Amino acid sequence: MKNIVIAAGYATRLGELTKNFPKPLLKIGESTILGRMLDDIDTIPEIEEHIIITNHKFAPIFEEWAAGLNYTKPVTIVDDGTETNDTRLGAVCDLLFAMEKLAIDDDMLVVAADNLLFFSFKEFVDFAKAKGTSCIMCHHQPSVEKLQRTGVIEVDADWRVLGMEEKPAMPKSEWAVPPFYIYLKKDLDLVRESVANGCGKDAPGNLAHYMVEQTTMHAWQMTAGRFDIGSLDTYHEACEKFGK
C-alpha cells in the first residue's frame, strides 16, 4: 500500500504565514503538521512508501525537509508543476498526476496533509482489509451547519456506503467525511477514469463521491477526534493546545 499525501495547495487563508511556505510543514511544537501524521502512518506494516504531491513553488522546501527524515519507508516528493493558486491542478488531478508519473498500481491510502489526528490510521487500514473494499472515513457530526460544509454519507448496518453528497443543503445523515480514503488496487482503473467521466477536480471528496457511485465502498467511523488546520486562528490554536 502506498501512502499518498495531497499537499499541493497554497493555503491562501493563512496569509503571509504560507505565502512562501507550505502549510503541512508548519511547526506544531518540535514537529510539523505533516510530520505528526507520517510518524503514525510509517509504523503501519502494509505501507511501503510515502508519496507527497506538492506544487513547483514548494517542492524544494519539501525536498529539503524529506532529506532530513528517518522513516522506515521511503519518501518520494512529486512536483505537479504549478506555481500559483490560480493554476493549481486540484486534489483529484494531483492524485491522478502522481499515479501516472510513478505508475502506481497498488492499494492507496490517500490523505490530506493539514490535520492533527488523535487515532491511528492502522485501524482504518485494518478495517479496509477486513471489508475487502475501498473505504471512506467518517465521524458523527450533529451540527447541520457543519454538515452543510462537508461531505455527508448514508450507510447501512454493515457500514456500506449507500450514497454521498457534497455540502448538502439538507443533510440525509449525521455522518461527515474527513479527507482520508483507501482505494484498493482493483478500483484504480475507476480512479484513473474519474475526471474524464465527470468527477470534480478540486477537493479530494469529489473523488470519493464519484467512487461511491461506481463501486462498493465501506465507511470506517473514527475512534477519536481530529483537528483541522484551515485558518490562521486554528493554526495558532493547534500550537497552543498540542505544541507543548
N, C-alpha and C positions, 0 to 999 in steps of 0.2 A: 504494500500500500504506500502511495506517495502522499505526503502532506503538502497540499497546495495552499499557499498563503497569498490572498489577494491584497496587495499593498501598493497599488499604482495610483491611488487618489492623491489629491493635492491639499486636502484638509483646509479648505478656504475659511471655514468657520472659526479656526483657531488663529486667524490673523497673522501677525508678524512672527509668532512662535513657529509656524510651519511654512512661512513664505519661502525659506530656503533650506528646510529640514523636514524629513518625513515623520509624520505623526507616530507611526509604530515604534520608532526608535527614541521617542521622548523618554526621559528618565522617570521612573517611579522608584524612589529610594535608590538602592545601589544597582538596580537592574533597569530594564526598559519594558515598555508595554508588550512588545513582541517577545522579548527575551523570557518574560514570565510565562507566556503561553508555550513557547518551544521547550522550556525546561520540563514541562509536563509531557508534551507530545513525544519528545525524544526518548522517553522511557517506555513507550508502547512497543512491544516486540514486533508487531506487524508493520510498523513504519520503517521504510527503507531509506527514505530521502526527504529532506525538506526543500521545497521549491518555492521561492519567494518571487512573485511577479511585481515589479515596480516600473516606474517610468524612467525615461532617459535623464531627466533632471536629477533624480535622487539615486539612480543606480550606483554611482561611485561611492556615495555615502553608505549604502547597503553593502557594497563590496568590501569597503574598509572595515565595517562592523563585523561582517562574516569572517574576515581573516583572523579576527581575534577570538573566535568561538572555539569551544572544546567539546562539541556534542559527539555522541557516539555514531550518529548518522550524518552523512554529508549534507552540506547546504549549498544549493545552487541558486544564483541570482539571475533572473530573466528580465531583460530590459525591453519594454514594449515599444520603445522608440518615440514616445510622445514627450512633449516638453511643457505643455500648458494645460490648464483645466479645460479650456475650450476645445482642445484637440484630443482629450483623453478617449481611450477606446471604450471604456465602460467595463464593469466587472466581468460580465459574461464573455465579452470579446477578449478580455485579458486572459481568461481561463483557456479559451479556445486557442489563442496565440501560443501560450505555453505548451498546450497539448501537442500542437503541430510542430513547434520548434524542437521540442525534446522527444517527439514520437512517443508520448506517454500512452501506454496500453495496460495499465494496472488499476486496481481499485484506488480511489482517490478520497482522501479526507480534505474537504475544501473549507477553509476558514477565513473570516475577516480578521484583520490584524489590529483592531483597535478596541479590544475588550479585555478586562481583567476577569478571570474565571475562578470560581470557588468550588470546582469539581474537576474530576479528571476525564479527559477525552477517552481514556481506556474504557470507561463504562459505555460510551457511545459506540466505540469500535466493537466491543463485545456484543452489544445489542444487535448491530447490523450483521455480525457473523451468525448470531442465533437465528435471526429472521431470514437471512439469505436474500435480502433485497437492499436496494438503495434506500437511504434513510434521511429524514429531516429531524432536527432537534426542535423541541418546543418547551414552553413554560406556561404556567397558568397566569393569566392576566385579567383580573376582574374589571379593570378600568376601560370603559368603552372608548373614551378619548384616546387612550394609548393604543388600543386595538385598531383604531382608525388610522394610525400612523405606521402600521407594520403589516406583515403577512399574517393571515389567520387561517388555521386549518380546521377541518372537521375530521374526526376519526371514529372508527368503530371500537368494539370492545377489545379487539386484538391489537389496537393501535395502528391499524391500517389507515392510511390517509385517504379519505373519500373525496376531498376537494380542498382547494386553497384559493384564497382571494388576497390580493394586494391592496392594503389600505381601504378596506370596505367601509362604506357609509353605514351599513347595518351589519355588524359582525354576526356570523352564524354560530360562533362558539367563543370560548374564552381561552383558546389555545393559540398563543402568539409564537411566531417563528423567529429566532435569532439567526444570525448569518453563519450557521455551521451545518455542513451537509456531508453525507457519504454517498458517492456514486460508484457503484460496482462496475467492474470491467465489462460485464455483459450488457450494461446500459450505455457504454461510452459512444457507440455509434449514434444513439439518440442525442447525446450531449453535443457531438460534433455537428449534427444537422440542425440543432435547435434554432440558431439565429436565422439560417436560411429558411426555416419553416415558421418564422414569425415571432420567435421568442424575443422579448425585450433585452436590450443590451446593457443597461446601466447598472442595475442593482443585482447582487447575487440571488436575491429572492425571485427575480424574473425567471431564472433557470429552474429553480425548484417548482415554481408554479407551472411551468411548461412540462416538466418531467412527471409531475403528479398526474397529468392528463395522458401521458404516454406509456407509463409502466407502473408496476406495483411498488409502492413505497410505504414504509412504516415510519412512525414518529416516536422518538425517544424523549421522555419527559426529563428535563434537567433535575438533578437531585440536590442542587444548591443553586445559588444565585450567580449573577454576573454584574459587572459594572461597565457600562457602555460609555466610552470617552468620545463624545461628539462635539464638544464645545470647550472654550477656554475655561469656563466655570467648572465643568465636570472634570477637566484635567487637573485643575488646582484642588478640587475636592478629592480626587483619587490620590494625589500626592499627600494630602493631609491625612486621609484615612488609612491608606495602605502603604505609604512610603517610609514608615518608621523602621 
